[in-house]
Every structure is written in C-alpha cells, then in structure tokens.
Amino acid sequence: MKRREFVRTAGGTTAAVAASAGATGTAAAQEVQPDWPSATNGNVGSYLDARGQDSVTVSVGAGDSGLAFDPTQLWVDPGTTITWEWTGSGGAHNVQAVEGGGPASLDSGDPVDQEGYTYEYEVTEEDAGITHYHCVPHTAVGMHAGLAVGGDVPTVETGGANTGWPEDIADVGMPIHAHWVGLSAGFGIVLTMVFTFYMLKYGESAHTGHGGSR
C-alpha cells in the first residue's frame, strides 16, 4: 500500500472512531424526567418513575439522619395508591403539601414518630401536575419531596438511564456510559496513530525510513 493511500485510510478510521463515540454518548443522554422545582430535591434526591404501577411506597424518615423521603421525587399515573411508611428515625414526621405547591391535597395530620405508621393517598385526575410537599417539623432542614401525576407535566432530559455499571463511577462528572465510550475512543485513536507510524516507517519497503531507496 502506498504511503498516501495508507494515511488517508488511517485518517478515515480515526475520524470514524471519534464520530461513533460522539453519537453513542449523545444517545446515552436521553432520559426524561418531570421538571421538578429545585426545592423538591430534598436530602436524598432519589427518583422513581412508577408509572404503570398500581401502588408504591415512600419511606418517611429515610437517609442517614432520618430526615428525608425516599424516593424523594415520584412520578405516577392517576389511580395509583401511594403509601407513606414511617421508619421511626429522625423524630416525628408528617406529610403535607406546601402551601401553593401544587394540586395534590397531601396531609397526613399531626407529626408522628411511630415506626410502621402509614398514610395512604390515591391520586386522581384532579392531582395531575407536580406537587411539592414536605415534613412540617423538618422543613427548615430540607425534608422536602415532589410528586408528579400523569403524562401532562413539564419534562426535561437528564443524564441517561443506568446501564448496569456501578453508579458511583458516574461521580467523575459525566454520564457513565459516555465516560467509558470516551476512553475506548481515545485508545482507538492512539492505536491507529501507532500503527500508522509503524507502517510508514517499515511497511512499504525494506529501505523505507533508512534514507530512501538505493
């Protein structure tokens, strides 16, 4: 193979590897979530898309200090029954919609600290939208959460679904799938460059790289 032909081939291969990595990374970043008010992140910040489920349970008094709801942000269909279940940690809690925080009329009553205590609420079409709720005694320390009901809610694209890799690796600051694809693409580019150098130096003739032909 002539040098110029090989360089063109190698260059095309390198570009293809980079383009493939970029396309894969873009495809990984395609998860849609409700556009939550920032205050609903709470102290745990967990999210569950429970659409299609008839019932779901939310822990009250979750987290290391017992001052969180888990899942913190929940998306359900009308007709779903939500059960808030107390863990007994973090003191006395309740579930109450923030004033002006949305359509769902959540109110479990006075705060309690009894482990296993439950509060049930069946969402209806009237609850459609996003509701911000909290624990009244611990609102100042961030015990907040969000409830989204139905498909007609504002949404945003987030960093992509978990692909089975350990979640903590994503803490490097980029979507985990794109992270590994980027490393693979970089390795492929370096390997192509090394192979190109070798072929240019030794691949054309026995005298290539040693002062030309004689």
Stockholm file with secondary structure:
# STOCKHOLM 1.0

chainA/1-214         MKRREFVRTAGGTTAAVAASAGATGTAAAQEVQPDWPSATNGNVGSYLDARGQDSVTVSVGAGDSGLAFDPTQLWVDPGTTITWEWTGSGGAHNVQAVEGGGPASLDSGDPVDQEGYTYEYEVTEEDAGITHYHCVPHTAVGMHAGLAVGGDVPTVETGGANTGWPEDIADVGMPIHAHWVGLSAGFGIVLTMVFTFYMLKYGESAHTGHGGSR
#=GR chainA/1-214 SS CCHHHHHHHHHHHHHHHHHHHHHHHHHHSCEEEECCCGGGGTTTCCEEECTTCSEEEEEEEESTTSCEEESSEEEECTTCEEEEEECSCSSCBCCEECTTSCSCCCBCCSCBCCTTCEEEEECCGGGCEEEEEECGGGGGGTCEEEEEESSCSCEEEESCCCCSSCGGGGGGTSCHHHHHHHHHHHHHHHHHHHHHHHIIIIISCTTTTTTSCC
#=GC SS_cons         CCHHHHHHHHHHHHHHHHHHHHHHHHHHSCEEEECCCGGGGTTTCCEEECTTCSEEEEEEEESTTSCEEESSEEEECTTCEEEEEECSCSSCBCCEECTTSCSCCCBCCSCBCCTTCEEEEECCGGGCEEEEEECGGGGGGTCEEEEEESSCSCEEEESCCCCSSCGGGGGGTSCHHHHHHHHHHHHHHHHHHHHHHHIIIIISCTTTTTTSCC
//
